[in-house]
Amino acid sequence: MQGASKYDEKLLRNYVPLYVMLPLGVITADNVFEGEEKLEKQLKDLRAVGIDGVMVDVWWGIIEAKGPKQYDWSAYRSLFKLVSECDLKIQAIMSFHQCGGNIGDVVDIPIPQWVRDIGETDPDIFYTNRSGNRNKEYLSLGVDHQHLFGGRSAIEMYSDYMKSFRENMADFLEAGQIIDIEVGCGAAGELRYPSYPETQGWVFPGIGEFQCYDKYLKGEFKEAAKNAGHPEWELPDDAGTYNDKPDSTEFFKQNGTYLSEKGKFFLTWYSNKLLMHGDDILDEANKAFVGCKVKLATKVSGLHWWYKHHSHAAELTAGYYNLEDRDGYRPAARILSRHHAVMNFTCLEMRDLEQPAEAKSGPQELVQQARSLNHGPYLDWLRCLSFLTSKNIVVNKLDEYDANLRINMKTLYR
């Protein structure tokens, strides 16, 4: 097996490790490790062609399914044992979101039933759009510090989960088999609001919708507006619906609401709430894994559509307050740097010409903006998360960036 020292030596030689994402349902929703023999062959094949390790979702909805603090890690321990025996490293994702309903999701793993039961009597624990539609993929950050879950807040539940993971996976952590902990912070495991859910009818390249109309976030906004001397301000009512284009809305059109004093106040509040959410979870992750030789990471979504529109509408609804004269990713980079964490960034395999002109997409420009975060004190590393395409085209595309983009790892998605 490749020991920790040998692996570290490779990194010191500017070696860029290559990881592959395991299937979303490698552990079933019933917490069973099925298809072990088939997976073993696949893992050995990966190792034979030089793959260094695998990334795997560790689903909250599976592990704590039976009740509060009733954790069952047995199936994942069997999986990690097999991966280790195949001489591969592990990137473990603390997946506090639902599997199902996002692009590429082929299995259904909801968040724990006992949490959803609380949502039956208090549906405001879930993200809510202006029309009142609830998104049960991930708990609203409005309940981060509300003790609604058997005396615990959402942040406390995430913290307890990570502490239990450390206790039950101590041998893999100490042996250096688990080298990364990616901390889920929102929809699809990304630090963002669930602004473009396919389950509610969103279709690319719709602008998405703001997700802050549950009673908890509504109350926080009203309090913030009052403290700012504007008790009359309300949450946006002119930002359109999921599949609108920016110029069809009063909020995102040329000289729209987003540029007004009220609009700027809202967008600052909305994005800051997301940043504080990520900061709080990463703070708990650092406490849970203190002393472990692992790198923390958080995934940031590459929202490239409408990037070339003056409003950057899709980014704004997701919580990234990014405009031509305002860098919406640098604040997130500062937080990650404070926690010595990696930014896992998506869309590096995309090209502008591959996108429909009507979407005004700018994946290449977005990557360059993210790349700029590597210069200065804000971010130690930027990591590629990219979708594996036929004939490994994606690897060739990523290599185009390598000469100038400081990358410490590539992970190829399913």
N, C-alpha and C positions, 0 to 999 in steps of 0.2 A: 504493500500500500504506500501511496505517496505521503510521507510524513509531513508534519507541519513545517519542519525546518526546510525540507526539500522544496515545498510549495513556496515558502517565503523567499528562498534563494532565487526561484524563477521570477518572482515579482521584482526583486532587486535588479534583475537584468532587463527591466522595462518590458517584461513579458506581459501580454494582455490575455488573461484567462478567458476561455469561452465556455459559457453555460447554456443549457437548454432547459426550457420550461417543461415540467412534467404535466400530463393531462390533468385538467381541473378535477376530475372525479377519480383520481388514482386511489383515494380512499373514498368509499361510497358514502352517501348521505346517512346510511345506517351504521357508519363507523366500522366498515369491514375493508380489509386489504385484499382485494380480489386480483386474479391474474398475475400472481407472483412470478410464476415460471416465465410467462411471456415478457414481463417487464425486466426480469433478470437478463434475458437474452438481449433486449434492447439496450439496457444499460451497459452491458459488456461491449456491444457494438459501438456505442458512443465513445467509450473509453478507448477502444481500439483505433478510432480515427482521431484521437487527440483531444476530445472534449474533457474539460477539467471538472465539471460538476453539473448539478441540476438545481433548478429553482422549483419550489413547491409551495402551494397555498396550504396553510394550516388553519382550517376553517373553524371559527368560533362556533358556528351553528352545528358542527359535528361534535366537538370536544365537550362543550358545556350544555349539551342537548337535554340531559335528564333533569336539570334543575340548578339553581344557584350554587356555584362552587363545587358542583359534582362533575369533575373533570375525568375523562377517560382517554388516556394517551396511548393505549396499547397498540392500536393499528398503526399509528404513526411511528411508534418505536420499532415495529417490525419493518416498516418501510425504510426508516433511516438505517437500520441494521443492514438491510440488503444493499442500499446505496453505498454504504461504507465498505462493505465486502467487495463491491465492484470497483473500488479504488476511485470513487468520485466524491467530491465535496458537496456541501449542501448550503443553499441559500433558502432560509425559511421565512415565509411571509406570514405575519400575524394578520390574518384576514378576518376583520370584524364586520365585513359586509356580506351581503347575499351573493351567491353565485347563481346567475340566471337573469336575463334581461339586458345584458350588455353585449356589445359587439364581440363575437367569438365564443360566447357562453353556450355550451352544449349540454350542460347538466344543471340540475336545480338543487341548490343547497341553501335554504333560507337561514336567517339568523335564528337563534334558539326560540323554540315554541313558547317557552315560559315568558320570554321577553315580548313576543308578539301578543301574547295573552294580555299583558299589561296595556298594550296598544289598543286592545279592543275597548277598554274602558277610558283610556286616555290617548286618543289617536294623535294628539299633538306631540307625542314623542318622536314622530316621524316627520321628515322634511315635507313641506307643503307648498304648492304653488298658489298663485293668486286665485285660481278657480276652486281651490280647496281640495285638489287631488293629493292624496298621500302617497309617498314613496317609501315602501317598507324595506328598501335595500340596505339602509344604514340609518342609525339613529340620528335625529337632528342634533346639531351641535348646541342647540338651545337647552338640551338636557345634560350637557357635560357635567354640570355641578348641581343638578337637581336629584335629590335622593328619593327616586321613584321606584327603584328596583330592589325591593326587599331591604331597604335601608341604604343601598349603595347608589352612587351616581354612575353615569356612563363611564366617566374617566376611571373611577374606582374599579368598575368591572373589567375594563381593558387592562388596568394595572395588575389586578389579581390573576388574570389569565396569563399575562407574560411572566409573572413570578412563578406560577405553576408550571409553565413550559420550562423555565430554567431549572426548577427542582427536578422535574421528571426527565429532562434531557441532559442532565449534568454530565453524564459520561461522554456523550457525543460532543458537548461543548468543550470539556476538558481535553479531549483527544484531538481537538482542532478539526473535527469533521464538519461541524456547523461553523461556517466562516462569516455568514451574513445574517442579520435579522432585518428584514424589510418590515416597517411598521405601517400597517394600513391606517389611513386617516380619512377615508371617505368612500364615495361611490367607486366601484371597481378597484378598491384599494388605493385610490389616488387622493392626494390632498386637493379636493375640490368639492363643490356642491353638485348634486345629481341633476344638473341643469338640462341634460338632453337624454331623457330616458326613452328607449324604444318601446317600453311597456306602456307608455302613455301617448304613443303615436308620433314621437319625434322621428323625423327623417332627415338625413344629411341633404343639404347644408343648413338646416334650420338654425335660428339664432339661439334657441333654448329659452328657458324662463328662469327668473330668480326664484330661489327656494327658501324663503324666509317668512312664510305666512302662517306658521304654527304659532300658537298663543305665546310660547316662551320667547321666540325671537321677536315677535311683534311687540311684546312687552318691553324687551330690551331696547328695541329701536326707539320706542316712544320715550323711554327714560333718557336715552342718549340725546334725542332731539330736544327734549325739555331742558336738559342740562346745557345744551348749546344755545338756549334762548329761543328755540323755535318749537314750542309745544304743538303748533298747528301742522307740522310736517307729518305726512303719512308715508307708508311704503309705496313704491311706484305702482301706478295704475295705468300707465301708458307705454309699457315696454313690450306689448304684443304677446304672441303665443309661440309655442314651440317651433312651428315651421314658417314663421314670418321671416321676411328679409329686413335688414336694418332700416332701410329707407322707407319702409311701410309703417314704421312706428314713430310716434312723437319722441320717444326716449332716445332712440339711436340715430335718427335722421340728422342731416347736416344742421349744425347749431341746435341740436336737440337737447332734451332735458338733462342728458348726461353731462353737459357742459355748464349747467346752471349751478348756482350755489347749493341748492337743494340736492341736485343730482350728484354733485361731488361729495357732499356730506354722506349721502346714502352709500355710494360706492366705496368710500373710505371705510365706513362702518362695516359694510358687508364683507369686504376683503380682510379687514382687521380681525373680524370674528373668526374667519377661516384660519388666519395665521396663528391666532391665540389657541385655537383648537389643536393645530399641529404641534405647537410649542408645548402644550400641556401633555399630549400623548408621548411625545419624544422625551419629555422630562421624566415621565413614569418609566419609559423604556430604559433610559439610562440608569435609573435606580434598580430596575429589575435585573439588568445584565452587568451591573458594576463588577469589575474584576474578571469578566469573561473576555477572551481574545476574539471578539467578533466586531464587525463593523455594522453600525446602524445605518439604515437607509430609509428613504421615503420616496414614493413615486409621485412625480408631477406630470400632469397630462399635457401632451403636445397638441393643443387646440389650434389647428392651423387654418381652419376656415374662417373667413371674414378678417383674417389678419391684415389683409391689404385694404380693408375698409377703414375709414377714419375712426369709426367707433370701436373696432375690435369686439363686436357685440358678443360673439360666442365665448370669448375669454371673460368678458365682464359678467355674464350670467353665471359662469362657473366659479367666479370668485377671484379671478386674476385681473387686478385693476391695471391693465396694460394699455397704454396709448403711445402715440408717436413721441410725446414729450414726457412720458411717465413709464418707468420700468416696473412692470408688475411682478417680475420674478426675483429681483434682487432682494426684496424683503424676505421672501421665502428662503433664499440662499443664506441670508444672515442668520435666520433661525436654525437652519440645518448646520451651519458652521458652528454656532454656539453649542450644539449638541454633538459636534464632531461626526456628523452624519453625511452620507452620500446622497446626492440628488439622482434618482433614477428617472431618466427623461425619455419620453417616447417620441416617435415619428421621425427618427433619424434616417430611416430607410426611404422616406418619401421625397418626391421631387415636384416642384411647382407645376411642370408641364403635364404631370400625370393627373392633376386635379381639374375638375370642370371649371371653366373660366367664370361662370356665374357665382361660384363660391368665394371668389377673391381670396383663394388660399395662398399661404406663404410658408409652407413647411421649411424650406431652405432658409428663409430669413429668420424664422422662429428659432431654428437650430443655431444660427449664428448669434442670435441674441442670448440664447442659453450658453453658448460657447463663451461669450464675453464674461460670464460669471466666474470663469476660471482665472481671470486676471484680477488680482487684488485679494483682499483678506476674506472674502465672503464664502468661498466654497473650496474645499480641499480637492474634491473630485467630481467629475460629471461622468455618469455611466450610461451606456447605451442599452436601451430595451427596444428590441426591434422584432418585427414579425418575420418568421422564416418563410421564404417563398420558394417556388420551384427552382431547382438547379442552383440553390444557394446564391441567387442574385443579390440578396440582401447583404451578404458578407462583402461582396465586391463594392457595393455602394457605400457601406460603412467605411471601408478602407480609404475612400476618397477623402474622408474627414481626418484620418488619423495623423497626417503630417502636421496638422496645426491644432488639433483638438486633443487635449489631455484626457485620456480615457484610461480607467483602471480595470475595466471589465466589460465584456459584451455578453448580453443574455438574449438568446433567440427565443421568441415566443412561439407558441403552437401555431 
